[in-house]
Amino acid sequence: MAEARIRACGGTPAASHSFTRYLTRGRVQLIGLHYEHARCGGQPVFCNASGCLHQIYVSTGGRFRLLQSLYVPELDLTEVRFTKP
């Protein structure tokens, strides 16, 4: 299986430590995948004119499911608190 991935990629697939980012608040867990930090044969292959692929997965105690998949320049997982005026 690994050989098939290397052939499809044109080299060894790799990702830096910044590829995955996490945010947990109570039972809600988010995982953000930042594909600008992934390389295929040494080249970024998950980017286009709109930006790089970013995916957000969510879990509320069970399995993770894809929440959003989009091409943007950057994506941060942060907690936003709203207060009443």
N, CA, C and O atoms as a Maestro MAE file, in Angstrom:
{
 s_m_m2io_version
 :::
 2.0.0
}

f_m_ct {
 s_m_title
 :::
 protein
 m_atom[340] {
  # First column is atom index #
  i_m_mmod_type
  r_m_x_coord
  r_m_y_coord
  r_m_z_coord
  i_m_residue_number
  s_m_chain_name
  s_m_pdb_residue_name
  s_m_pdb_atom_name
  i_m_atomic_number
  :::
  1 25 0.812 -1.189 0.000 1 A "MET " " N  " 7
  2 3 0.000 0.000 0.000 1 A "MET " " CA " 6
  3 2 0.861 1.261 0.000 1 A "MET " " C  " 6
  4 15 0.544 2.222 -0.700 1 A "MET " " O  " 8
  5 25 1.946 1.270 0.775 2 A "ALA " " N  " 7
  6 3 2.816 2.437 0.827 2 A "ALA " " CA " 6
  7 2 3.445 2.709 -0.532 2 A "ALA " " C  " 6
  8 15 3.602 3.867 -0.919 2 A "ALA " " O  " 8
  9 25 3.806 1.661 -1.260 3 A "GLU " " N  " 7
  10 3 4.421 1.851 -2.578 3 A "GLU " " CA " 6
  11 2 3.444 2.516 -3.536 3 A "GLU " " C  " 6
  12 15 3.852 3.346 -4.348 3 A "GLU " " O  " 8
  13 25 2.169 2.169 -3.460 4 A "ALA " " N  " 7
  14 3 1.155 2.779 -4.330 4 A "ALA " " CA " 6
  15 2 1.016 4.267 -4.034 4 A "ALA " " C  " 6
  16 15 0.861 5.068 -4.956 4 A "ALA " " O  " 8
  17 25 1.067 4.644 -2.768 5 A "ARG " " N  " 7
  18 3 0.981 6.071 -2.402 5 A "ARG " " CA " 6
  19 2 2.194 6.835 -2.907 5 A "ARG " " C  " 6
  20 15 2.063 7.958 -3.393 5 A "ARG " " O  " 8
  21 25 3.358 6.243 -2.798 6 A "ILE " " N  " 7
  22 3 4.577 6.910 -3.269 6 A "ILE " " CA " 6
  23 2 4.525 7.086 -4.778 6 A "ILE " " C  " 6
  24 15 4.897 8.145 -5.282 6 A "ILE " " O  " 8
  25 25 4.071 6.066 -5.516 7 A "ARG " " N  " 7
  26 3 3.951 6.177 -6.970 7 A "ARG " " CA " 6
  27 2 2.927 7.249 -7.351 7 A "ARG " " C  " 6
  28 15 3.177 8.051 -8.251 7 A "ARG " " O  " 8
  29 25 1.783 7.268 -6.677 8 A "ALA " " N  " 7
  30 3 0.739 8.255 -6.977 8 A "ALA " " CA " 6
  31 2 1.205 9.666 -6.673 8 A "ALA " " C  " 6
  32 15 0.817 10.615 -7.354 8 A "ALA " " O  " 8
  33 25 2.024 9.803 -5.666 9 A "CYS " " N  " 7
  34 3 2.513 11.108 -5.237 9 A "CYS " " CA " 6
  35 2 3.692 11.589 -6.090 9 A "CYS " " C  " 6
  36 15 3.914 12.794 -6.215 9 A "CYS " " O  " 8
  37 25 4.427 10.678 -6.660 10 A "GLY " " N  " 7
  38 3 5.636 11.061 -7.373 10 A "GLY " " CA " 6
  39 2 6.817 11.199 -6.438 10 A "GLY " " C  " 6
  40 15 7.841 11.770 -6.813 10 A "GLY " " O  " 8
  41 25 6.697 10.698 -5.259 11 A "GLY " " N  " 7
  42 3 7.738 10.750 -4.236 11 A "GLY " " CA " 6
  43 2 7.101 10.443 -2.892 11 A "GLY " " C  " 6
  44 15 5.917 10.112 -2.818 11 A "GLY " " O  " 8
  45 25 7.873 10.553 -1.849 12 A "THR " " N  " 7
  46 3 7.365 10.241 -0.525 12 A "THR " " CA " 6
  47 2 6.474 11.365 -0.005 12 A "THR " " C  " 6
  48 15 6.913 12.513 0.054 12 A "THR " " O  " 8
  49 25 5.220 11.056 0.378 13 A "PRO " " N  " 7
  50 3 4.365 12.084 0.969 13 A "PRO " " CA " 6
  51 2 4.890 12.472 2.347 13 A "PRO " " C  " 6
  52 15 5.400 11.625 3.081 13 A "PRO " " O  " 8
  53 25 4.766 13.751 2.698 14 A "ALA " " N  " 7
  54 3 5.255 14.227 3.988 14 A "ALA " " CA " 6
  55 2 4.397 15.402 4.448 14 A "ALA " " C  " 6
  56 15 3.779 16.095 3.640 14 A "ALA " " O  " 8
  57 25 4.374 15.610 5.758 15 A "ALA " " N  " 7
  58 3 3.662 16.747 6.342 15 A "ALA " " CA " 6
  59 2 4.470 17.262 7.522 15 A "ALA " " C  " 6
  60 15 5.047 16.477 8.274 15 A "ALA " " O  " 8
  61 25 4.513 18.576 7.685 16 A "SER " " N  " 7
  62 3 5.228 19.159 8.819 16 A "SER " " CA " 6
  63 2 4.353 19.106 10.062 16 A "SER " " C  " 6
  64 15 3.176 18.751 9.990 16 A "SER " " O  " 8
  65 25 4.933 19.460 11.199 17 A "HIS " " N  " 7
  66 3 4.188 19.421 12.462 17 A "HIS " " CA " 6
  67 2 3.019 20.410 12.467 17 A "HIS " " C  " 6
  68 15 2.097 20.256 13.268 17 A "HIS " " O  " 8
  69 25 3.035 21.416 11.597 18 A "SER " " N  " 7
  70 3 1.958 22.412 11.525 18 A "SER " " CA " 6
  71 2 0.772 21.942 10.698 18 A "SER " " C  " 6
  72 15 -0.209 22.675 10.569 18 A "SER " " O  " 8
  73 25 0.834 20.749 10.138 19 A "PHE " " N  " 7
  74 3 -0.237 20.239 9.288 19 A "PHE " " CA " 6
  75 2 -1.550 20.086 10.057 19 A "PHE " " C  " 6
  76 15 -2.619 20.384 9.524 19 A "PHE " " O  " 8
  77 25 -1.474 19.626 11.296 20 A "THR " " N  " 7
  78 3 -2.670 19.359 12.096 20 A "THR " " CA " 6
  79 2 -2.720 20.296 13.292 20 A "THR " " C  " 6
  80 15 -1.734 20.456 14.012 20 A "THR " " O  " 8
  81 25 -3.887 20.917 13.497 21 A "ARG " " N  " 7
  82 3 -4.093 21.779 14.668 21 A "ARG " " CA " 6
  83 2 -5.407 21.389 15.337 21 A "ARG " " C  " 6
  84 15 -6.350 20.950 14.679 21 A "ARG " " O  " 8
  85 25 -5.449 21.556 16.643 22 A "TYR " " N  " 7
  86 3 -6.577 21.073 17.434 22 A "TYR " " CA " 6
  87 2 -7.200 22.194 18.255 22 A "TYR " " C  " 6
  88 15 -6.523 23.149 18.636 22 A "TYR " " O  " 8
  89 25 -8.507 22.068 18.525 23 A "LEU " " N  " 7
  90 3 -9.211 22.960 19.445 23 A "LEU " " CA " 6
  91 2 -10.251 22.110 20.157 23 A "LEU " " C  " 6
  92 15 -11.058 21.438 19.515 23 A "LEU " " O  " 8
  93 25 -10.233 22.141 21.488 24 A "THR " " N  " 7
  94 3 -11.196 21.383 22.289 24 A "THR " " CA " 6
  95 2 -11.880 22.335 23.250 24 A "THR " " C  " 6
  96 15 -11.222 23.087 23.969 24 A "THR " " O  " 8
  97 25 -13.202 22.297 23.260 25 A "ARG " " N  " 7
  98 3 -14.014 23.073 24.196 25 A "ARG " " CA " 6
  99 2 -15.119 22.166 24.700 25 A "ARG " " C  " 6
  100 15 -16.071 21.870 23.979 25 A "ARG " " O  " 8
  101 25 -14.986 21.725 25.945 26 A "GLY " " N  " 7
  102 3 -15.956 20.790 26.498 26 A "GLY " " CA " 6
  103 2 -15.916 19.487 25.727 26 A "GLY " " C  " 6
  104 15 -14.855 18.882 25.570 26 A "GLY " " O  " 8
  105 25 -17.068 19.055 25.248 27 A "ARG " " N  " 7
  106 3 -17.143 17.804 24.478 27 A "ARG " " CA " 6
  107 2 -16.845 18.000 23.003 27 A "ARG " " C  " 6
  108 15 -16.670 17.025 22.273 27 A "ARG " " O  " 8
  109 25 -16.784 19.237 22.558 28 A "VAL " " N  " 7
  110 3 -16.567 19.509 21.135 28 A "VAL " " CA " 6
  111 2 -15.071 19.558 20.843 28 A "VAL " " C  " 6
  112 15 -14.322 20.312 21.465 28 A "VAL " " O  " 8
  113 25 -14.658 18.740 19.885 29 A "GLN " " N  " 7
  114 3 -13.265 18.724 19.441 29 A "GLN " " CA " 6
  115 2 -13.232 19.051 17.954 29 A "GLN " " C  " 6
  116 15 -13.996 18.497 17.165 29 A "GLN " " O  " 8
  117 25 -12.332 19.960 17.587 30 A "LEU " " N  " 7
  118 3 -12.112 20.296 16.183 30 A "LEU " " CA " 6
  119 2 -10.687 19.927 15.814 30 A "LEU " " C  " 6
  120 15 -9.757 20.117 16.598 30 A "LEU " " O  " 8
  121 25 -10.529 19.403 14.620 31 A "ILE " " N  " 7
  122 3 -9.210 19.154 14.045 31 A "ILE " " CA " 6
  123 2 -9.158 19.906 12.732 31 A "ILE " " C  " 6
  124 15 -10.026 19.731 11.876 31 A "ILE " " O  " 8
  125 25 -8.145 20.740 12.569 32 A "GLY " " N  " 7
  126 3 -7.936 21.459 11.317 32 A "GLY " " CA " 6
  127 2 -6.734 20.885 10.588 32 A "GLY " " C  " 6
  128 15 -5.654 20.756 11.165 32 A "GLY " " O  " 8
  129 25 -6.922 20.543 9.321 33 A "LEU " " N  " 7
  130 3 -5.816 20.047 8.493 33 A "LEU " " CA " 6
  131 2 -5.420 21.151 7.522 33 A "LEU " " C  " 6
  132 15 -6.256 21.660 6.775 33 A "LEU " " O  " 8
  133 25 -4.155 21.512 7.536 34 A "HIS " " N  " 7
  134 3 -3.617 22.620 6.741 34 A "HIS " " CA " 6
  135 2 -2.702 22.043 5.659 34 A "HIS " " C  " 6
  136 15 -1.527 21.768 5.902 34 A "HIS " " O  " 8
  137 25 -3.260 21.867 4.470 35 A "TYR " " N  " 7
  138 3 -2.552 21.166 3.405 35 A "TYR " " CA " 6
  139 2 -1.401 21.963 2.791 35 A "TYR " " C  " 6
  140 15 -0.643 21.414 1.991 35 A "TYR " " O  " 8
  141 25 -1.250 23.240 3.142 36 A "GLU " " N  " 7
  142 3 -0.061 23.961 2.680 36 A "GLU " " CA " 6
  143 2 1.193 23.401 3.340 36 A "GLU " " C  " 6
  144 15 2.307 23.665 2.889 36 A "GLU " " O  " 8
  145 25 1.013 22.626 4.411 37 A "HIS " " N  " 7
  146 3 2.132 22.002 5.113 37 A "HIS " " CA " 6
  147 2 2.333 20.547 4.698 37 A "HIS " " C  " 6
  148 15 3.108 19.822 5.322 37 A "HIS " " O  " 8
  149 25 1.630 20.119 3.639 38 A "ALA " " N  " 7
  150 3 1.793 18.763 3.106 38 A "ALA " " CA " 6
  151 2 2.574 18.841 1.800 38 A "ALA " " C  " 6
  152 15 2.401 19.779 1.021 38 A "ALA " " O  " 8
  153 25 3.412 17.877 1.569 39 A "ARG " " N  " 7
  154 3 4.221 17.834 0.360 39 A "ARG " " CA " 6
  155 2 4.087 16.457 -0.279 39 A "ARG " " C  " 6
  156 15 3.958 15.438 0.400 39 A "ARG " " O  " 8
  157 25 4.121 16.465 -1.588 40 A "CYS " " N  " 7
  158 3 4.072 15.233 -2.356 40 A "CYS " " CA " 6
  159 2 5.259 15.294 -3.318 40 A "CYS " " C  " 6
  160 15 5.265 16.090 -4.258 40 A "CYS " " O  " 8
  161 25 6.246 14.464 -3.082 41 A "GLY " " N  " 7
  162 3 7.459 14.535 -3.883 41 A "GLY " " CA " 6
  163 2 8.183 15.859 -3.701 41 A "GLY " " C  " 6
  164 15 8.859 16.332 -4.615 41 A "GLY " " O  " 8
  165 25 8.040 16.467 -2.507 42 A "GLY " " N  " 7
  166 3 8.709 17.731 -2.208 42 A "GLY " " CA " 6
  167 2 7.957 18.960 -2.679 42 A "GLY " " C  " 6
  168 15 8.421 20.077 -2.452 42 A "GLY " " O  " 8
  169 25 6.817 18.797 -3.323 43 A "GLN " " N  " 7
  170 3 6.051 19.921 -3.866 43 A "GLN " " CA " 6
  171 2 4.695 20.041 -3.173 43 A "GLN " " C  " 6
  172 15 4.077 19.028 -2.844 43 A "GLN " " O  " 8
  173 25 4.222 21.287 -2.945 44 A "PRO " " N  " 7
  174 3 2.863 21.445 -2.417 44 A "PRO " " CA " 6
  175 2 1.863 21.163 -3.541 44 A "PRO " " C  " 6
  176 15 1.898 21.834 -4.573 44 A "PRO " " O  " 8
  177 25 0.989 20.201 -3.362 45 A "VAL " " N  " 7
  178 3 0.074 19.812 -4.442 45 A "VAL " " CA " 6
  179 2 -1.385 20.085 -4.114 45 A "VAL " " C  " 6
  180 15 -2.267 19.798 -4.924 45 A "VAL " " O  " 8
  181 25 -1.644 20.628 -2.954 46 A "PHE " " N  " 7
  182 3 -3.018 20.856 -2.544 46 A "PHE " " CA " 6
  183 2 -3.359 22.343 -2.525 46 A "PHE " " C  " 6
  184 15 -4.157 22.786 -1.699 46 A "PHE " " O  " 8
  185 25 -2.759 23.114 -3.427 47 A "CYS " " N  " 7
  186 3 -2.993 24.555 -3.490 47 A "CYS " " CA " 6
  187 2 -3.414 24.954 -4.894 47 A "CYS " " C  " 6
  188 15 -3.049 24.307 -5.876 47 A "CYS " " O  " 8
  189 25 -4.190 26.029 -4.973 48 A "ASN " " N  " 7
  190 3 -4.566 26.604 -6.262 48 A "ASN " " CA " 6
  191 2 -4.593 28.129 -6.111 48 A "ASN " " C  " 6
  192 15 -4.094 28.653 -5.114 48 A "ASN " " O  " 8
  193 25 -5.157 28.838 -7.067 49 A "ALA " " N  " 7
  194 3 -5.167 30.303 -7.041 49 A "ALA " " CA " 6
  195 2 -5.945 30.863 -5.851 49 A "ALA " " C  " 6
  196 15 -5.678 31.988 -5.427 49 A "ALA " " O  " 8
  197 25 -6.900 30.107 -5.300 50 A "SER " " N  " 7
  198 3 -7.700 30.571 -4.158 50 A "SER " " CA " 6
  199 2 -6.996 30.366 -2.824 50 A "SER " " C  " 6
  200 15 -7.378 30.973 -1.824 50 A "SER " " O  " 8
  201 25 -5.986 29.530 -2.798 51 A "GLY " " N  " 7
  202 3 -5.282 29.207 -1.565 51 A "GLY " " CA " 6
  203 2 -5.044 27.712 -1.490 51 A "GLY " " C  " 6
  204 15 -5.109 27.010 -2.499 51 A "GLY " " O  " 8
  205 25 -4.772 27.241 -0.313 52 A "CYS " " N  " 7
  206 3 -4.511 25.818 -0.110 52 A "CYS " " CA " 6
  207 2 -5.713 25.155 0.556 52 A "CYS " " C  " 6
  208 15 -6.522 25.809 1.214 52 A "CYS " " O  " 8
  209 25 -5.806 23.849 0.368 53 A "LEU " " N  " 7
  210 3 -6.891 23.089 0.955 53 A "LEU " " CA " 6
  211 2 -6.781 23.107 2.474 53 A "LEU " " C  " 6
  212 15 -5.706 22.895 3.036 53 A "LEU " " O  " 8
  213 25 -7.913 23.364 3.128 54 A "HIS " " N  " 7
  214 3 -8.034 23.290 4.578 54 A "HIS " " CA " 6
  215 2 -9.293 22.482 4.868 54 A "HIS " " C  " 6
  216 15 -10.334 22.700 4.249 54 A "HIS " " O  " 8
  217 25 -9.195 21.560 5.802 55 A "GLN " " N  " 7
  218 3 -10.351 20.759 6.196 55 A "GLN " " CA " 6
  219 2 -10.520 20.839 7.708 55 A "GLN " " C  " 6
  220 15 -9.549 20.842 8.464 55 A "GLN " " O  " 8
  221 25 -11.791 20.905 8.127 56 A "ILE " " N  " 7
  222 3 -12.115 20.927 9.550 56 A "ILE " " CA " 6
  223 2 -12.983 19.713 9.848 56 A "ILE " " C  " 6
  224 15 -13.997 19.480 9.190 56 A "ILE " " O  " 8
  225 25 -12.571 18.948 10.845 57 A "TYR " " N  " 7
  226 3 -13.326 17.791 11.319 57 A "TYR " " CA " 6
  227 2 -13.817 18.082 12.731 57 A "TYR " " C  " 6
  228 15 -13.121 18.735 13.510 57 A "TYR " " O  " 8
  229 25 -15.022 17.597 13.065 58 A "VAL " " N  " 7
  230 3 -15.621 17.850 14.372 58 A "VAL " " CA " 6
  231 2 -16.068 16.540 15.009 58 A "VAL " " C  " 6
  232 15 -16.490 15.603 14.332 58 A "VAL " " O  " 8
  233 25 -15.960 16.510 16.336 59 A "SER " " N  " 7
  234 3 -16.465 15.380 17.115 59 A "SER " " CA " 6
  235 2 -17.095 15.931 18.391 59 A "SER " " C  " 6
  236 15 -16.594 16.887 18.983 59 A "SER " " O  " 8
  237 25 -18.193 15.319 18.801 60 A "THR " " N  " 7
  238 3 -18.820 15.664 20.082 60 A "THR " " CA " 6
  239 2 -18.810 14.444 20.995 60 A "THR " " C  " 6
  240 15 -19.748 14.224 21.760 60 A "THR " " O  " 8
  241 25 -17.766 13.672 20.910 61 A "GLY " " N  " 7
  242 3 -17.606 12.500 21.747 61 A "GLY " " CA " 6
  243 2 -17.569 11.209 20.961 61 A "GLY " " C  " 6
  244 15 -17.171 10.176 21.499 61 A "GLY " " O  " 8
  245 25 -17.970 11.237 19.710 62 A "GLY " " N  " 7
  246 3 -17.948 10.041 18.873 62 A "GLY " " CA " 6
  247 2 -16.888 10.161 17.799 62 A "GLY " " C  " 6
  248 15 -15.814 10.722 18.016 62 A "GLY " " O  " 8
  249 25 -17.210 9.627 16.648 63 A "ARG " " N  " 7
  250 3 -16.280 9.684 15.517 63 A "ARG " " CA " 6
  251 2 -16.208 11.103 14.968 63 A "ARG " " C  " 6
  252 15 -17.151 11.884 15.099 63 A "ARG " " O  " 8
  253 25 -15.081 11.418 14.356 64 A "PHE " " N  " 7
  254 3 -14.934 12.714 13.706 64 A "PHE " " CA " 6
  255 2 -15.627 12.679 12.355 64 A "PHE " " C  " 6
  256 15 -15.612 11.660 11.665 64 A "PHE " " O  " 8
  257 25 -16.236 13.800 11.981 65 A "ARG " " N  " 7
  258 3 -16.855 13.930 10.661 65 A "ARG " " CA " 6
  259 2 -16.380 15.232 10.034 65 A "ARG " " C  " 6
  260 15 -16.079 16.206 10.725 65 A "ARG " " O  " 8
  261 25 -16.322 15.223 8.715 66 A "LEU " " N  " 7
  262 3 -15.890 16.406 7.982 66 A "LEU " " CA " 6
  263 2 -16.939 17.498 8.130 66 A "LEU " " C  " 6
  264 15 -18.108 17.294 7.804 66 A "LEU " " O  " 8
  265 25 -16.516 18.655 8.622 67 A "LEU " " N  " 7
  266 3 -17.405 19.796 8.801 67 A "LEU " " CA " 6
  267 2 -17.283 20.766 7.633 67 A "LEU " " C  " 6
  268 15 -18.287 21.300 7.161 67 A "LEU " " O  " 8
  269 25 -16.059 20.998 7.165 68 A "GLN " " N  " 7
  270 3 -15.821 21.968 6.090 68 A "GLN " " CA " 6
  271 2 -14.553 21.595 5.341 68 A "GLN " " C  " 6
  272 15 -13.574 21.145 5.937 68 A "GLN " " O  " 8
  273 25 -14.582 21.786 4.039 69 A "SER " " N  " 7
  274 3 -13.421 21.557 3.187 69 A "SER " " CA " 6
  275 2 -13.376 22.701 2.188 69 A "SER " " C  " 6
  276 15 -14.290 22.847 1.377 69 A "SER " " O  " 8
  277 25 -12.317 23.523 2.233 70 A "LEU " " N  " 7
  278 3 -12.274 24.688 1.363 70 A "LEU " " CA " 6
  279 2 -10.843 25.093 1.039 70 A "LEU " " C  " 6
  280 15 -9.903 24.765 1.763 70 A "LEU " " O  " 8
  281 25 -10.706 25.808 -0.062 71 A "TYR " " N  " 7
  282 3 -9.422 26.363 -0.478 71 A "TYR " " CA " 6
  283 2 -9.399 27.834 -0.087 71 A "TYR " " C  " 6
  284 15 -10.136 28.644 -0.648 71 A "TYR " " O  " 8
  285 25 -8.551 28.174 0.878 72 A "VAL " " N  " 7
  286 3 -8.414 29.539 1.375 72 A "VAL " " CA " 6
  287 2 -6.944 29.799 1.679 72 A "VAL " " C  " 6
  288 15 -6.175 28.852 1.850 72 A "VAL " " O  " 8
  289 25 -6.534 31.083 1.751 73 A "PRO " " N  " 7
  290 3 -5.133 31.379 2.060 73 A "PRO " " CA " 6
  291 2 -4.706 30.886 3.446 73 A "PRO " " C  " 6
  292 15 -3.572 30.438 3.618 73 A "PRO " " O  " 8
  293 25 -5.612 30.965 4.445 74 A "GLU " " N  " 7
  294 3 -5.277 30.523 5.802 74 A "GLU " " CA " 6
  295 2 -6.565 30.261 6.562 74 A "GLU " " C  " 6
  296 15 -7.619 30.806 6.235 74 A "GLU " " O  " 8
  297 25 -6.462 29.423 7.576 75 A "LEU " " N  " 7
  298 3 -7.609 29.098 8.415 75 A "LEU " " CA " 6
  299 2 -7.102 28.888 9.829 75 A "LEU " " C  " 6
  300 15 -6.181 28.102 10.050 75 A "LEU " " O  " 8
  301 25 -7.699 29.590 10.791 76 A "ASP " " N  " 7
  302 3 -7.326 29.440 12.193 76 A "ASP " " CA " 6
  303 2 -8.495 28.872 12.972 76 A "ASP " " C  " 6
  304 15 -9.643 29.258 12.756 76 A "ASP " " O  " 8
  305 25 -8.203 27.967 13.866 77 A "LEU " " N  " 7
  306 3 -9.212 27.461 14.792 77 A "LEU " " CA " 6
  307 2 -9.093 28.282 16.066 77 A "LEU " " C  " 6
  308 15 -8.125 28.140 16.813 77 A "LEU " " O  " 8
  309 25 -10.060 29.127 16.310 78 A "THR " " N  " 7
  310 3 -10.058 29.955 17.509 78 A "THR " " CA " 6
  311 2 -11.444 29.975 18.112 78 A "THR " " C  " 6
  312 15 -12.439 29.762 17.420 78 A "THR " " O  " 8
  313 25 -11.503 30.230 19.387 79 A "GLU " " N  " 7
  314 3 -12.784 30.352 20.074 79 A "GLU " " CA " 6
  315 2 -13.213 31.806 20.022 79 A "GLU " " C  " 6
  316 15 -12.434 32.705 20.338 79 A "GLU " " O  " 8
  317 25 -14.452 32.032 19.625 80 A "VAL " " N  " 7
  318 3 -15.005 33.378 19.571 80 A "VAL " " CA " 6
  319 2 -16.127 33.455 20.595 80 A "VAL " " C  " 6
  320 15 -17.041 32.630 20.592 80 A "VAL " " O  " 8
  321 25 -16.051 34.441 21.463 81 A "ARG " " N  " 7
  322 3 -17.101 34.637 22.466 81 A "ARG " " CA " 6
  323 2 -17.848 35.920 22.138 81 A "ARG " " C  " 6
  324 15 -17.257 36.975 21.906 81 A "ARG " " O  " 8
  325 25 -19.147 35.791 22.129 82 A "PHE " " N  " 7
  326 3 -19.986 36.947 21.863 82 A "PHE " " CA " 6
  327 2 -20.573 37.439 23.188 82 A "PHE " " C  " 6
  328 15 -20.989 36.644 24.030 82 A "PHE " " O  " 8
  329 25 -20.597 38.739 23.355 83 A "THR " " N  " 7
  330 3 -21.203 39.321 24.538 83 A "THR " " CA " 6
  331 2 -22.349 40.205 24.110 83 A "THR " " C  " 6
  332 15 -22.322 40.799 23.033 83 A "THR " " O  " 8
  333 25 -23.348 40.290 24.951 84 A "LYS " " N  " 7
  334 3 -24.487 41.157 24.656 84 A "LYS " " CA " 6
  335 2 -24.070 42.610 24.862 84 A "LYS " " C  " 6
  336 15 -23.371 42.929 25.823 84 A "LYS " " O  " 8
  337 25 -24.498 43.485 23.958 85 A "PRO " " N  " 7
  338 3 -24.130 44.919 24.102 85 A "PRO " " CA " 6
  339 2 -24.791 45.553 25.306 85 A "PRO " " C  " 6
  340 15 -24.590 46.739 25.568 85 A "PRO " " O  " 8
  :::
 }
 m_bond[339] {
  # First column is bond index #
  i_m_from
  i_m_to
  i_m_order
  :::
  1 1 2 1
  2 2 3 1
  3 3 4 2
  4 3 5 1
  5 5 6 1
  6 6 7 1
  7 7 8 2
  8 7 9 1
  9 9 10 1
  10 10 11 1
  11 11 12 2
  12 11 13 1
  13 13 14 1
  14 14 15 1
  15 15 16 2
  16 15 17 1
  17 17 18 1
  18 18 19 1
  19 19 20 2
  20 19 21 1
  21 21 22 1
  22 22 23 1
  23 23 24 2
  24 23 25 1
  25 25 26 1
  26 26 27 1
  27 27 28 2
  28 27 29 1
  29 29 30 1
  30 30 31 1
  31 31 32 2
  32 31 33 1
  33 33 34 1
  34 34 35 1
  35 35 36 2
  36 35 37 1
  37 37 38 1
  38 38 39 1
  39 39 40 2
  40 39 41 1
  41 41 42 1
  42 42 43 1
  43 43 44 2
  44 43 45 1
  45 45 46 1
  46 46 47 1
  47 47 48 2
  48 47 49 1
  49 49 50 1
  50 50 51 1
  51 51 52 2
  52 51 53 1
  53 53 54 1
  54 54 55 1
  55 55 56 2
  56 55 57 1
  57 57 58 1
  58 58 59 1
  59 59 60 2
  60 59 61 1
  61 61 62 1
  62 62 63 1
  63 63 64 2
  64 63 65 1
  65 65 66 1
  66 66 67 1
  67 67 68 2
  68 67 69 1
  69 69 70 1
  70 70 71 1
  71 71 72 2
  72 71 73 1
  73 73 74 1
  74 74 75 1
  75 75 76 2
  76 75 77 1
  77 77 78 1
  78 78 79 1
  79 79 80 2
  80 79 81 1
  81 81 82 1
  82 82 83 1
  83 83 84 2
  84 83 85 1
  85 85 86 1
  86 86 87 1
  87 87 88 2
  88 87 89 1
  89 89 90 1
  90 90 91 1
  91 91 92 2
  92 91 93 1
  93 93 94 1
  94 94 95 1
  95 95 96 2
  96 95 97 1
  97 97 98 1
  98 98 99 1
  99 99 100 2
  100 99 101 1
  101 101 102 1
  102 102 103 1
  103 103 104 2
  104 103 105 1
  105 105 106 1
  106 106 107 1
  107 107 108 2
  108 107 109 1
  109 109 110 1
  110 110 111 1
  111 111 112 2
  112 111 113 1
  113 113 114 1
  114 114 115 1
  115 115 116 2
  116 115 117 1
  117 117 118 1
  118 118 119 1
  119 119 120 2
  120 119 121 1
  121 121 122 1
  122 122 123 1
  123 123 124 2
  124 123 125 1
  125 125 126 1
  126 126 127 1
  127 127 128 2
  128 127 129 1
  129 129 130 1
  130 130 131 1
  131 131 132 2
  132 131 133 1
  133 133 134 1
  134 134 135 1
  135 135 136 2
  136 135 137 1
  137 137 138 1
  138 138 139 1
  139 139 140 2
  140 139 141 1
  141 141 142 1
  142 142 143 1
  143 143 144 2
  144 143 145 1
  145 145 146 1
  146 146 147 1
  147 147 148 2
  148 147 149 1
  149 149 150 1
  150 150 151 1
  151 151 152 2
  152 151 153 1
  153 153 154 1
  154 154 155 1
  155 155 156 2
  156 155 157 1
  157 157 158 1
  158 158 159 1
  159 159 160 2
  160 159 161 1
  161 161 162 1
  162 162 163 1
  163 163 164 2
  164 163 165 1
  165 165 166 1
  166 166 167 1
  167 167 168 2
  168 167 169 1
  169 169 170 1
  170 170 171 1
  171 171 172 2
  172 171 173 1
  173 173 174 1
  174 174 175 1
  175 175 176 2
  176 175 177 1
  177 177 178 1
  178 178 179 1
  179 179 180 2
  180 179 181 1
  181 181 182 1
  182 182 183 1
  183 183 184 2
  184 183 185 1
  185 185 186 1
  186 186 187 1
  187 187 188 2
  188 187 189 1
  189 189 190 1
  190 190 191 1
  191 191 192 2
  192 191 193 1
  193 193 194 1
  194 194 195 1
  195 195 196 2
  196 195 197 1
  197 197 198 1
  198 198 199 1
  199 199 200 2
  200 199 201 1
  201 201 202 1
  202 202 203 1
  203 203 204 2
  204 203 205 1
  205 205 206 1
  206 206 207 1
  207 207 208 2
  208 207 209 1
  209 209 210 1
  210 210 211 1
  211 211 212 2
  212 211 213 1
  213 213 214 1
  214 214 215 1
  215 215 216 2
  216 215 217 1
  217 217 218 1
  218 218 219 1
  219 219 220 2
  220 219 221 1
  221 221 222 1
  222 222 223 1
  223 223 224 2
  224 223 225 1
  225 225 226 1
  226 226 227 1
  227 227 228 2
  228 227 229 1
  229 229 230 1
  230 230 231 1
  231 231 232 2
  232 231 233 1
  233 233 234 1
  234 234 235 1
  235 235 236 2
  236 235 237 1
  237 237 238 1
  238 238 239 1
  239 239 240 2
  240 239 241 1
  241 241 242 1
  242 242 243 1
  243 243 244 2
  244 243 245 1
  245 245 246 1
  246 246 247 1
  247 247 248 2
  248 247 249 1
  249 249 250 1
  250 250 251 1
  251 251 252 2
  252 251 253 1
  253 253 254 1
  254 254 255 1
  255 255 256 2
  256 255 257 1
  257 257 258 1
  258 258 259 1
  259 259 260 2
  260 259 261 1
  261 261 262 1
  262 262 263 1
  263 263 264 2
  264 263 265 1
  265 265 266 1
  266 266 267 1
  267 267 268 2
  268 267 269 1
  269 269 270 1
  270 270 271 1
  271 271 272 2
  272 271 273 1
  273 273 274 1
  274 274 275 1
  275 275 276 2
  276 275 277 1
  277 277 278 1
  278 278 279 1
  279 279 280 2
  280 279 281 1
  281 281 282 1
  282 282 283 1
  283 283 284 2
  284 283 285 1
  285 285 286 1
  286 286 287 1
  287 287 288 2
  288 287 289 1
  289 289 290 1
  290 290 291 1
  291 291 292 2
  292 291 293 1
  293 293 294 1
  294 294 295 1
  295 295 296 2
  296 295 297 1
  297 297 298 1
  298 298 299 1
  299 299 300 2
  300 299 301 1
  301 301 302 1
  302 302 303 1
  303 303 304 2
  304 303 305 1
  305 305 306 1
  306 306 307 1
  307 307 308 2
  308 307 309 1
  309 309 310 1
  310 310 311 1
  311 311 312 2
  312 311 313 1
  313 313 314 1
  314 314 315 1
  315 315 316 2
  316 315 317 1
  317 317 318 1
  318 318 319 1
  319 319 320 2
  320 319 321 1
  321 321 322 1
  322 322 323 1
  323 323 324 2
  324 323 325 1
  325 325 326 1
  326 326 327 1
  327 327 328 2
  328 327 329 1
  329 329 330 1
  330 330 331 1
  331 331 332 2
  332 331 333 1
  333 333 334 1
  334 334 335 1
  335 335 336 2
  336 335 337 1
  337 337 338 1
  338 338 339 1
  339 339 340 2
  :::
 }
}
